[in-house]
Amino acid sequence: MLFIVRGHLQSSQLLRDGVKSCCMLGPGNFSGDELLSWCLRRPFIERLPQSSSTLVTLETTEAFGLEAGDVKYVTQHFRYVFTNEKAKRSARYYSPGKRSARFTNKRGSS
């Protein structure tokens, strides 16, 4: 997972229907939420998920990264936080992939 501290990135991904989705990430945003879902899945599967996002820096950027093992450690030791429905809704709401998919679906349905 990548947490943006300073600067801006463009995140793009190809959605299931072939539409390219883009969003801007800035300080306080993150990418790689598929790792969080992977860690919380039961039964747990050892195979790492593939990321469907491409990140491009738009300026000098500072970010903090957690590797898969680190995210797994945090979710195992603080599982009670991640099983809370309010925390799940917040993670989905702030997920750049989910946010851009919601926007694309709203535009496509009008």
C-alpha positions as CSV (number, residue, x, y, z in Angstrom):
1,M,0.0,0.0,0.0
2,L,1.2,3.5,-0.8
3,F,0.2,6.5,1.3
4,I,0.9,9.9,-0.2
5,V,2.5,12.4,2.1
6,R,3.3,15.2,-0.3
7,G,2.8,15.8,-4.0
8,H,0.3,14.4,-6.5
9,L,-0.1,11.2,-8.5
10,Q,-2.5,10.2,-11.2
11,S,-4.0,6.8,-10.7
12,S,-5.5,5.0,-13.8
13,Q,-6.9,1.6,-14.3
14,L,-8.9,-0.3,-16.9
15,L,-12.3,-1.3,-15.6
16,R,-14.2,-4.5,-16.5
17,D,-16.2,-2.8,-19.3
18,G,-13.0,-1.5,-21.0
19,V,-13.4,2.1,-19.8
20,K,-10.3,3.7,-18.5
21,S,-10.7,5.3,-15.1
22,C,-8.4,8.1,-13.8
23,C,-8.3,9.9,-10.5
24,M,-5.9,12.3,-8.8
25,L,-4.2,11.3,-5.5
26,G,-2.8,13.9,-3.1
27,P,-1.6,14.2,0.4
28,G,-3.7,11.9,2.7
29,N,-4.8,9.6,-0.1
30,F,-3.7,6.0,-0.6
31,S,-3.4,3.3,-3.3
32,G,-3.3,-0.5,-3.0
33,D,-6.5,-1.1,-1.1
34,E,-6.7,-4.6,-2.7
35,L,-4.0,-5.6,-0.2
36,L,-6.3,-4.7,2.6
37,S,-9.1,-6.8,1.1
38,W,-6.6,-9.7,0.5
39,C,-5.6,-9.7,4.2
40,L,-9.1,-9.7,5.5
41,R,-10.4,-12.4,3.2
42,R,-11.5,-15.6,4.9
43,P,-10.4,-18.3,4.2
44,F,-7.0,-16.6,3.7
45,I,-5.3,-17.2,0.4
46,E,-1.5,-16.9,0.2
47,R,-1.4,-15.7,-3.4
48,L,-1.0,-11.9,-3.6
49,P,-3.6,-9.9,-5.5
50,Q,-2.7,-8.2,-8.7
51,S,-2.9,-4.4,-8.8
52,S,-4.9,-3.0,-11.6
53,S,-3.7,0.6,-11.1
54,T,-0.9,2.5,-12.8
55,L,0.5,5.4,-10.9
56,V,2.2,8.4,-12.5
57,T,3.8,11.2,-10.5
58,L,2.8,14.7,-11.5
59,E,5.3,16.5,-9.4
60,T,7.9,15.7,-6.8
61,T,6.1,13.3,-4.5
62,E,6.8,11.8,-1.0
63,A,5.0,8.6,-0.1
64,F,5.1,5.9,2.6
65,G,4.8,2.3,1.5
66,L,3.8,-0.8,3.3
67,E,4.7,-4.2,1.8
68,A,2.1,-7.0,1.8
69,G,3.7,-8.7,4.9
70,D,3.4,-5.4,6.8
71,V,-0.3,-5.0,5.9
72,K,-1.0,-8.6,6.8
73,Y,0.7,-8.1,10.2
74,V,-1.3,-5.0,11.0
75,T,-4.6,-6.6,10.0
76,Q,-3.9,-9.7,12.0
77,H,-3.0,-7.9,15.2
78,F,-5.7,-5.2,14.9
79,R,-8.4,-7.3,13.2
80,Y,-11.1,-5.9,15.6
81,V,-10.6,-2.5,14.0
82,F,-11.0,-3.8,10.4
83,T,-14.0,-5.9,11.1
84,N,-15.9,-2.8,12.3
85,E,-18.6,-1.9,9.6
86,K,-17.9,1.8,9.9
87,A,-14.2,1.2,9.2
88,K,-15.0,-1.0,6.2
89,R,-17.4,1.7,4.8
90,S,-14.7,4.4,5.3
91,A,-12.0,2.3,3.5
92,R,-14.3,1.6,0.6
93,Y,-15.4,5.3,0.4
94,Y,-11.8,6.6,0.4
95,S,-10.4,3.9,-1.9
96,P,-9.3,5.6,-5.2
97,G,-10.3,2.5,-7.3
98,K,-13.8,2.3,-5.8
99,R,-14.2,6.1,-6.0
100,S,-13.3,6.2,-9.7
101,A,-15.5,3.2,-10.5
102,R,-18.5,4.9,-8.8
103,F,-17.9,8.0,-10.8
104,T,-17.6,6.1,-14.1
105,N,-20.8,4.1,-13.3
106,K,-22.7,7.3,-12.6
107,R,-21.6,8.8,-15.8
108,G,-22.3,5.7,-17.9
109,S,-25.8,5.4,-16.5
110,S,-27.0,8.9,-17.6
